[in-house]
Amino acid sequence: REVKEPFSEDIEAKINRPKPIYEPTELPVTAQVYWRQAQAGLAKNLETQIFIALELLVKEYPEFIPAHIKFAEVLKADEQTELALEILHQAASLYPNEPELMKAQITALANEKKWLEATLSAQQFALMNPEHSQVDEFNQLAETYRKKFQSQLKSKLRGNTIANVVTGALGVALTGNPFAAMNAVQTTALMLRGESKIGKNLAKSATKSLPMVEDETILEYVNTMGQKLAKMTGRDEFEYQFYIINDENLNAFALPGGQIFINLGAIVKTNSEAELAGLLAHELAHTVLSHGFQLMSEGNLISSVTQYIPYAGGVVSNLIVLNYSREMERQADVLGTRILVSADYAADGVRNLMNTLNKDKEDRGIIAWLSTHPETAKRVRYLEELIVNSGYNRYAYEGVVHHAKIQAKAKALLVEKKKDFSEI
Protein backbone atom coordinates (compact mmCIF):
# COMPACT_ATOMS: atom_id res chain seq x y z
CA ARG A 1 0.00 0.00 0.00
CA GLU A 2 2.88 2.36 0.76
CA VAL A 3 4.76 1.57 -2.45
CA LYS A 4 1.85 1.96 -4.85
CA GLU A 5 1.00 5.45 -5.99
CA PRO A 6 -2.61 6.52 -5.37
CA PHE A 7 -4.96 6.85 -8.31
CA SER A 8 -5.70 10.27 -9.76
CA GLU A 9 -7.20 12.54 -7.11
CA ASP A 10 -10.25 13.29 -9.21
CA ILE A 11 -11.23 9.64 -9.57
CA GLU A 12 -14.56 9.44 -7.77
CA ALA A 13 -16.19 6.33 -6.45
CA LYS A 14 -18.87 6.57 -9.09
CA ILE A 15 -19.12 6.40 -12.85
CA ASN A 16 -19.83 9.75 -14.44
CA ARG A 17 -22.27 8.27 -16.94
CA PRO A 18 -25.89 8.57 -15.72
CA LYS A 19 -27.52 5.37 -14.55
CA PRO A 20 -29.94 3.80 -17.04
CA ILE A 21 -33.59 4.82 -16.74
CA TYR A 22 -36.58 2.77 -17.88
CA GLU A 23 -39.52 4.65 -16.35
CA PRO A 24 -40.53 7.96 -18.03
CA THR A 25 -41.57 9.36 -14.65
CA GLU A 26 -37.92 9.27 -13.55
CA LEU A 27 -36.87 11.57 -16.39
CA PRO A 28 -36.38 15.34 -16.15
CA VAL A 29 -39.42 17.37 -17.23
CA THR A 30 -37.99 18.22 -20.66
CA ALA A 31 -37.28 14.57 -21.42
CA GLN A 32 -40.80 13.60 -20.32
CA VAL A 33 -42.17 16.14 -22.81
CA TYR A 34 -40.08 14.61 -25.61
CA TRP A 35 -41.34 11.14 -24.73
CA ARG A 36 -44.99 12.27 -24.67
CA GLN A 37 -44.50 13.93 -28.06
CA ALA A 38 -43.05 10.72 -29.45
CA GLN A 39 -45.97 8.69 -28.09
CA ALA A 40 -48.50 11.16 -29.48
CA GLY A 41 -46.76 11.07 -32.85
CA LEU A 42 -46.89 7.29 -32.89
CA ALA A 43 -50.60 7.31 -32.04
CA LYS A 44 -51.37 9.70 -34.93
CA ASN A 45 -48.67 8.40 -37.30
CA LEU A 46 -46.96 11.82 -37.43
CA GLU A 47 -43.58 10.75 -38.76
CA THR A 48 -41.75 14.07 -38.36
CA GLN A 49 -42.90 14.50 -34.77
CA ILE A 50 -41.84 10.95 -33.92
CA PHE A 51 -38.37 11.28 -35.39
CA ILE A 52 -37.62 14.69 -33.89
CA ALA A 53 -38.75 13.70 -30.39
CA LEU A 54 -36.88 10.38 -30.33
CA GLU A 55 -33.73 11.86 -31.84
CA LEU A 56 -33.67 14.54 -29.13
CA LEU A 57 -34.20 11.90 -26.44
CA VAL A 58 -31.37 9.59 -27.50
CA LYS A 59 -29.03 12.55 -27.97
CA GLU A 60 -29.78 14.55 -24.82
CA TYR A 61 -30.90 11.76 -22.49
CA PRO A 62 -29.04 8.61 -23.59
CA GLU A 63 -29.70 7.03 -20.19
CA PHE A 64 -33.37 6.52 -21.17
CA ILE A 65 -33.08 3.02 -22.65
CA PRO A 66 -36.66 2.72 -24.07
CA ALA A 67 -35.97 5.70 -26.37
CA HIS A 68 -33.13 3.88 -28.13
CA ILE A 69 -35.19 0.74 -28.57
CA LYS A 70 -38.25 2.63 -29.84
CA PHE A 71 -36.17 4.80 -32.18
CA ALA A 72 -34.61 1.68 -33.71
CA GLU A 73 -38.05 0.13 -34.19
CA VAL A 74 -39.33 3.26 -35.92
CA LEU A 75 -36.28 3.47 -38.18
CA LYS A 76 -36.62 -0.18 -39.17
CA ALA A 77 -40.29 0.34 -40.01
CA ASP A 78 -39.18 3.26 -42.18
CA GLU A 79 -36.71 0.91 -43.94
CA GLN A 80 -33.71 2.71 -42.43
CA THR A 81 -32.25 -0.54 -41.18
CA GLU A 82 -28.60 0.43 -41.05
CA LEU A 83 -29.37 3.59 -39.09
CA ALA A 84 -31.50 1.54 -36.69
CA LEU A 85 -28.57 -0.81 -36.10
CA GLU A 86 -26.26 2.17 -35.57
CA ILE A 87 -28.61 3.65 -32.94
CA LEU A 88 -28.63 0.36 -31.05
CA HIS A 89 -24.88 -0.05 -31.43
CA GLN A 90 -24.20 3.39 -29.97
CA ALA A 91 -26.58 2.76 -27.08
CA ALA A 92 -25.04 -0.66 -26.39
CA SER A 93 -21.59 0.94 -26.32
CA LEU A 94 -22.79 3.28 -23.58
CA TYR A 95 -24.78 0.69 -21.62
CA PRO A 96 -23.39 -2.77 -22.51
CA ASN A 97 -24.75 -4.36 -19.33
CA GLU A 98 -28.43 -3.61 -19.97
CA PRO A 99 -30.14 -6.86 -21.04
CA GLU A 100 -33.18 -5.30 -22.71
CA LEU A 101 -30.99 -3.07 -24.83
CA MET A 102 -28.67 -5.92 -25.75
CA LYS A 103 -31.63 -8.15 -26.67
CA ALA A 104 -32.95 -5.42 -28.94
CA GLN A 105 -29.58 -5.16 -30.65
CA ILE A 106 -29.23 -8.94 -31.00
CA THR A 107 -32.75 -9.25 -32.43
CA ALA A 108 -32.09 -6.44 -34.91
CA LEU A 109 -28.87 -8.11 -36.07
CA ALA A 110 -30.59 -11.47 -36.39
CA ASN A 111 -33.43 -9.94 -38.42
CA GLU A 112 -30.80 -8.82 -40.93
CA LYS A 113 -29.20 -12.28 -40.90
CA LYS A 114 -26.04 -10.87 -39.35
CA TRP A 115 -25.59 -14.14 -37.51
CA LEU A 116 -21.99 -13.74 -36.41
CA GLU A 117 -22.59 -10.25 -35.02
CA ALA A 118 -25.68 -11.50 -33.17
CA THR A 119 -23.69 -14.44 -31.79
CA LEU A 120 -20.87 -12.25 -30.53
CA SER A 121 -23.19 -9.67 -28.96
CA ALA A 122 -24.99 -12.38 -26.99
CA GLN A 123 -21.75 -14.12 -26.05
CA GLN A 124 -20.10 -10.90 -24.93
CA PHE A 125 -23.00 -9.98 -22.64
CA ALA A 126 -22.83 -13.43 -21.02
CA LEU A 127 -19.07 -13.22 -20.52
CA MET A 128 -19.12 -9.67 -19.16
CA ASN A 129 -22.04 -10.40 -16.81
CA PRO A 130 -21.50 -13.97 -15.56
CA GLU A 131 -23.66 -13.46 -12.45
CA HIS A 132 -26.63 -11.94 -14.28
CA SER A 133 -29.94 -13.77 -13.89
CA GLN A 134 -30.39 -13.90 -17.68
CA VAL A 135 -26.92 -15.24 -18.52
CA ASP A 136 -28.29 -18.66 -19.58
CA GLU A 137 -30.71 -16.99 -21.98
CA PHE A 138 -27.88 -15.05 -23.62
CA ASN A 139 -25.72 -18.16 -23.86
CA GLN A 140 -28.59 -19.92 -25.59
CA LEU A 141 -29.01 -17.03 -28.02
CA ALA A 142 -25.29 -17.17 -28.79
CA GLU A 143 -25.46 -20.89 -29.50
CA THR A 144 -28.56 -20.53 -31.69
CA TYR A 145 -27.05 -17.82 -33.84
CA ARG A 146 -23.65 -19.54 -33.98
CA LYS A 147 -25.36 -22.53 -35.62
CA LYS A 148 -27.09 -20.22 -38.09
CA PHE A 149 -23.74 -18.58 -38.92
CA GLN A 150 -22.17 -22.00 -39.54
CA SER A 151 -25.10 -22.94 -41.77
CA GLN A 152 -24.71 -19.68 -43.68
CA LEU A 153 -21.02 -20.40 -44.27
CA LYS A 154 -21.77 -23.92 -45.51
CA SER A 155 -24.35 -22.57 -47.92
CA LYS A 156 -21.87 -20.08 -49.36
CA LEU A 157 -19.17 -22.69 -49.64
CA ARG A 158 -21.42 -25.20 -51.41
CA GLY A 159 -22.57 -22.61 -53.91
CA ASN A 160 -19.02 -21.39 -54.50
CA THR A 161 -20.40 -17.87 -54.66
CA ILE A 162 -18.43 -16.40 -51.79
CA ALA A 163 -17.66 -12.74 -51.75
CA ASN A 164 -14.17 -11.74 -50.78
CA VAL A 165 -14.49 -12.65 -47.10
CA VAL A 166 -10.80 -12.09 -46.63
CA THR A 167 -9.22 -9.32 -48.66
CA GLY A 168 -5.76 -10.76 -48.68
CA ALA A 169 -5.16 -9.94 -45.04
CA LEU A 170 -4.22 -13.55 -44.35
CA GLY A 171 -2.38 -13.91 -47.61
CA VAL A 172 0.26 -11.24 -47.65
CA ALA A 173 3.01 -13.26 -49.23
CA LEU A 174 5.94 -11.71 -47.40
CA THR A 175 9.05 -13.72 -46.76
CA GLY A 176 8.72 -15.45 -43.45
CA ASN A 177 5.02 -14.70 -43.08
CA PRO A 178 3.66 -17.56 -40.94
CA PHE A 179 0.19 -17.16 -42.46
CA ALA A 180 -0.13 -18.76 -45.86
CA ALA A 181 -1.96 -17.00 -48.68
CA MET A 182 -5.61 -18.01 -48.73
CA ASN A 183 -8.42 -17.18 -51.09
CA ALA A 184 -12.00 -16.57 -50.00
CA VAL A 185 -13.13 -20.17 -50.49
CA GLN A 186 -10.20 -21.54 -48.49
CA THR A 187 -10.73 -19.03 -45.70
CA THR A 188 -14.44 -19.80 -45.43
CA ALA A 189 -13.67 -23.51 -45.32
CA LEU A 190 -11.22 -22.81 -42.49
CA MET A 191 -13.80 -20.73 -40.61
CA LEU A 192 -16.21 -23.66 -40.76
CA ARG A 193 -13.77 -25.66 -38.66
CA GLY A 194 -14.32 -23.30 -35.75
CA GLU A 195 -12.22 -20.98 -33.63
CA SER A 196 -10.12 -23.65 -31.94
CA LYS A 197 -8.94 -25.30 -35.14
CA ILE A 198 -8.32 -21.95 -36.82
CA GLY A 199 -6.17 -20.82 -33.92
CA LYS A 200 -4.21 -24.07 -33.75
CA ASN A 201 -3.51 -24.01 -37.50
CA LEU A 202 -2.28 -20.43 -37.39
CA ALA A 203 -0.27 -21.03 -34.21
CA LYS A 204 1.41 -24.06 -35.76
CA SER A 205 2.48 -21.99 -38.76
CA ALA A 206 3.64 -19.14 -36.53
CA THR A 207 5.82 -21.31 -34.30
CA LYS A 208 7.56 -22.75 -37.36
CA SER A 209 8.51 -19.32 -38.66
CA LEU A 210 9.11 -17.22 -35.55
CA PRO A 211 12.08 -17.49 -33.16
CA MET A 212 10.50 -19.24 -30.19
CA VAL A 213 11.79 -19.38 -26.62
CA GLU A 214 12.62 -22.91 -25.44
CA ASP A 215 13.79 -22.18 -21.88
CA GLU A 216 11.68 -24.48 -19.70
CA THR A 217 11.71 -22.23 -16.63
CA ILE A 218 10.42 -19.21 -18.54
CA LEU A 219 7.86 -21.28 -20.45
CA GLU A 220 6.55 -22.83 -17.22
CA TYR A 221 6.29 -19.40 -15.58
CA VAL A 222 4.14 -17.98 -18.37
CA ASN A 223 2.10 -21.15 -18.91
CA THR A 224 1.28 -21.56 -15.21
CA MET A 225 0.19 -17.94 -15.03
CA GLY A 226 -1.76 -18.18 -18.28
CA GLN A 227 -3.61 -21.39 -17.36
CA LYS A 228 -4.57 -19.91 -13.99
CA LEU A 229 -6.09 -16.92 -15.78
CA ALA A 230 -7.69 -19.04 -18.51
CA LYS A 231 -9.72 -20.96 -15.92
CA MET A 232 -11.47 -17.68 -15.09
CA THR A 233 -12.53 -16.81 -18.65
CA GLY A 234 -15.78 -18.76 -18.83
CA ARG A 235 -14.92 -20.53 -22.09
CA ASP A 236 -13.82 -24.05 -21.23
CA GLU A 237 -14.14 -25.33 -24.79
CA PHE A 238 -10.78 -23.80 -25.76
CA GLU A 239 -7.44 -25.55 -25.24
CA TYR A 240 -5.39 -22.57 -24.12
CA GLN A 241 -1.75 -22.47 -25.16
CA PHE A 242 0.86 -19.82 -24.42
CA TYR A 243 3.89 -19.16 -26.59
CA ILE A 244 6.90 -16.88 -26.13
CA ILE A 245 8.68 -15.27 -29.08
CA ASN A 246 12.38 -14.51 -28.62
CA ASP A 247 12.05 -10.80 -29.30
CA GLU A 248 12.94 -7.80 -27.14
CA ASN A 249 9.83 -5.73 -27.90
CA LEU A 250 6.79 -5.51 -25.66
CA ASN A 251 4.27 -7.18 -27.92
CA ALA A 252 1.53 -9.77 -27.59
CA PHE A 253 -1.32 -11.07 -29.71
CA ALA A 254 -4.16 -13.56 -29.41
CA LEU A 255 -5.24 -15.91 -32.17
CA PRO A 256 -8.73 -17.46 -32.17
CA GLY A 257 -9.40 -20.38 -29.87
CA GLY A 258 -7.08 -19.49 -26.99
CA GLN A 259 -3.68 -19.32 -28.71
CA ILE A 260 -1.73 -16.54 -26.96
CA PHE A 261 1.68 -15.24 -28.04
CA ILE A 262 3.85 -12.83 -26.07
CA ASN A 263 7.33 -11.54 -26.76
CA LEU A 264 10.18 -12.16 -24.35
CA GLY A 265 10.40 -8.37 -24.08
CA ALA A 266 7.01 -8.37 -22.35
CA ILE A 267 8.61 -10.17 -19.40
CA VAL A 268 11.56 -7.80 -19.35
CA LYS A 269 9.55 -4.58 -19.61
CA THR A 270 6.76 -5.36 -17.12
CA ASN A 271 7.32 -4.55 -13.44
CA SER A 272 5.66 -7.51 -11.74
CA GLU A 273 3.89 -10.81 -12.28
CA ALA A 274 0.54 -9.05 -11.83
CA GLU A 275 1.43 -6.61 -14.61
CA LEU A 276 2.46 -9.43 -16.98
CA ALA A 277 -0.71 -11.28 -15.94
CA GLY A 278 -2.58 -8.12 -16.92
CA LEU A 279 -1.13 -8.38 -20.42
CA LEU A 280 -2.06 -12.07 -20.64
CA ALA A 281 -5.55 -11.39 -19.26
CA HIS A 282 -6.08 -8.62 -21.82
CA GLU A 283 -5.11 -10.95 -24.68
CA LEU A 284 -7.20 -13.78 -23.21
CA ALA A 285 -10.16 -11.43 -23.15
CA HIS A 286 -9.70 -10.80 -26.88
CA THR A 287 -9.75 -14.51 -27.63
CA VAL A 288 -12.70 -15.44 -25.38
CA LEU A 289 -14.70 -12.52 -26.78
CA SER A 290 -13.96 -13.93 -30.27
CA HIS A 291 -12.45 -10.66 -31.47
CA GLY A 292 -9.93 -12.42 -33.72
CA PHE A 293 -12.64 -14.60 -35.26
CA GLN A 294 -14.72 -11.49 -35.86
CA LEU A 295 -11.80 -9.76 -37.59
CA MET A 296 -11.32 -12.84 -39.72
CA SER A 297 -14.93 -12.70 -40.87
CA GLU A 298 -14.38 -9.06 -41.82
CA GLY A 299 -11.15 -9.75 -43.66
CA ASN A 300 -8.91 -8.11 -41.09
CA LEU A 301 -7.53 -10.88 -38.88
CA ILE A 302 -3.96 -10.01 -39.69
CA SER A 303 -4.42 -6.59 -41.20
CA SER A 304 -0.96 -5.28 -40.50
CA VAL A 305 2.05 -7.56 -40.64
CA THR A 306 5.50 -6.02 -40.48
CA GLN A 307 8.16 -8.65 -40.98
CA TYR A 308 11.74 -8.48 -39.82
CA ILE A 309 12.18 -4.82 -38.93
CA PRO A 310 15.76 -3.97 -37.93
CA TYR A 311 16.11 -1.86 -34.79
CA ALA A 312 19.13 -0.21 -33.25
CA GLY A 313 21.88 -2.69 -32.48
CA GLY A 314 20.91 -4.90 -35.37
CA VAL A 315 18.15 -6.66 -33.46
CA VAL A 316 15.61 -8.33 -35.72
CA SER A 317 12.00 -7.78 -34.70
CA ASN A 318 8.76 -9.33 -35.82
CA LEU A 319 5.58 -7.39 -35.19
CA ILE A 320 2.18 -8.95 -35.62
CA VAL A 321 -0.55 -6.40 -35.06
CA LEU A 322 -4.27 -7.06 -34.88
CA ASN A 323 -6.43 -4.07 -35.75
CA TYR A 324 -8.97 -4.26 -32.96
CA SER A 325 -11.53 -1.50 -32.73
CA ARG A 326 -11.53 0.82 -29.72
CA GLU A 327 -14.69 -0.87 -28.50
CA MET A 328 -12.94 -4.25 -28.66
CA GLU A 329 -9.99 -2.83 -26.74
CA ARG A 330 -12.24 -1.43 -24.03
CA GLN A 331 -14.03 -4.77 -23.72
CA ALA A 332 -10.67 -6.54 -23.39
CA ASP A 333 -9.50 -4.03 -20.77
CA VAL A 334 -12.62 -4.51 -18.67
CA LEU A 335 -12.91 -8.29 -19.00
CA GLY A 336 -9.14 -8.64 -18.61
CA THR A 337 -9.30 -6.79 -15.30
CA ARG A 338 -12.16 -9.00 -14.12
CA ILE A 339 -10.20 -12.13 -15.08
CA LEU A 340 -7.20 -10.77 -13.18
CA VAL A 341 -9.28 -10.16 -10.05
CA SER A 342 -10.88 -13.62 -10.26
CA ALA A 343 -7.39 -15.17 -10.35
CA ASP A 344 -6.43 -13.30 -7.14
CA TYR A 345 -3.91 -10.95 -8.74
CA ALA A 346 -3.70 -7.26 -7.86
CA ALA A 347 -6.65 -5.66 -9.64
CA ASP A 348 -4.58 -2.91 -11.22
CA GLY A 349 -2.39 -5.21 -13.34
CA VAL A 350 -3.91 -4.11 -16.65
CA ARG A 351 -4.06 -0.50 -15.45
CA ASN A 352 -0.41 -0.54 -14.40
CA LEU A 353 0.59 -2.05 -17.73
CA MET A 354 -1.16 0.85 -19.49
CA ASN A 355 0.50 3.32 -17.15
CA THR A 356 3.92 1.84 -17.94
CA LEU A 357 3.20 2.20 -21.64
CA ASN A 358 2.03 5.77 -21.19
CA LYS A 359 5.19 6.77 -19.34
CA ASP A 360 7.57 5.04 -21.75
CA LYS A 361 6.24 6.06 -25.15
CA GLU A 362 9.73 6.95 -26.36
CA ASP A 363 10.99 3.42 -25.74
CA ARG A 364 11.11 1.81 -29.17
CA GLY A 365 10.54 -1.57 -27.58
CA ILE A 366 7.20 -0.33 -26.26
CA ILE A 367 5.98 1.00 -29.60
CA ALA A 368 4.94 -2.40 -30.98
CA TRP A 369 2.12 -3.00 -28.54
CA LEU A 370 1.34 0.65 -27.86
CA SER A 371 0.76 1.37 -31.55
CA THR A 372 -2.53 -0.53 -31.44
CA HIS A 373 -3.57 0.84 -28.05
CA PRO A 374 -4.27 4.56 -28.53
CA GLU A 375 -5.27 7.10 -25.90
CA THR A 376 -3.50 5.21 -23.15
CA ALA A 377 -4.03 7.95 -20.54
CA LYS A 378 -7.81 7.72 -21.02
CA ARG A 379 -7.66 3.96 -20.62
CA VAL A 380 -5.72 4.30 -17.38
CA ARG A 381 -8.48 6.57 -16.11
CA TYR A 382 -11.43 4.33 -16.96
CA LEU A 383 -9.61 1.32 -15.54
CA GLU A 384 -9.09 3.26 -12.31
CA GLU A 385 -12.81 4.07 -12.29
CA LEU A 386 -13.64 0.40 -12.87
CA ILE A 387 -11.41 -0.73 -9.99
CA VAL A 388 -12.75 1.90 -7.56
CA ASN A 389 -16.41 1.44 -8.48
CA SER A 390 -16.22 -2.35 -8.36
CA GLY A 391 -14.35 -2.40 -5.06
CA TYR A 392 -11.54 -4.49 -6.54
CA ASN A 393 -8.42 -5.11 -4.44
CA ARG A 394 -5.31 -3.33 -5.72
CA TYR A 395 -3.22 -4.90 -2.98
CA ALA A 396 -3.65 -8.59 -3.76
CA TYR A 397 -0.79 -10.69 -5.16
CA GLU A 398 1.82 -8.66 -7.08
CA GLY A 399 4.69 -11.13 -7.53
CA VAL A 400 7.66 -8.77 -7.78
CA VAL A 401 10.46 -11.02 -6.45
CA HIS A 402 9.66 -14.11 -8.54
CA HIS A 403 9.08 -11.97 -11.61
CA ALA A 404 12.51 -10.38 -11.17
CA LYS A 405 14.16 -13.83 -11.21
CA ILE A 406 12.43 -14.76 -14.47
CA GLN A 407 13.29 -11.35 -15.88
CA ALA A 408 16.98 -12.04 -15.29
CA LYS A 409 16.77 -15.23 -17.34
CA ALA A 410 14.82 -13.43 -20.07
CA LYS A 411 17.40 -10.65 -20.24
CA ALA A 412 20.18 -13.22 -20.53
CA LEU A 413 18.42 -14.86 -23.48
CA LEU A 414 18.06 -11.52 -25.24
CA VAL A 415 21.74 -10.70 -24.66
CA GLU A 416 22.68 -14.09 -26.08
CA LYS A 417 20.47 -13.50 -29.10
CA LYS A 418 22.08 -10.11 -29.75
CA LYS A 419 25.52 -11.68 -29.48
CA ASP A 420 24.62 -14.45 -31.92
CA PHE A 421 23.14 -11.93 -34.35
CA SER A 422 26.22 -9.69 -34.22
CA GLU A 423 28.43 -12.64 -35.11
CA ILE A 424 26.48 -13.43 -38.27
Summary of the structure (lengths in Angstrom):
residues: 424
radius of gyration: 23.4
end to end distance: 48.4
largest distance: 82.9
contacts: 1380
relative contact order: 0.09
helix: 60%
strand: 8%
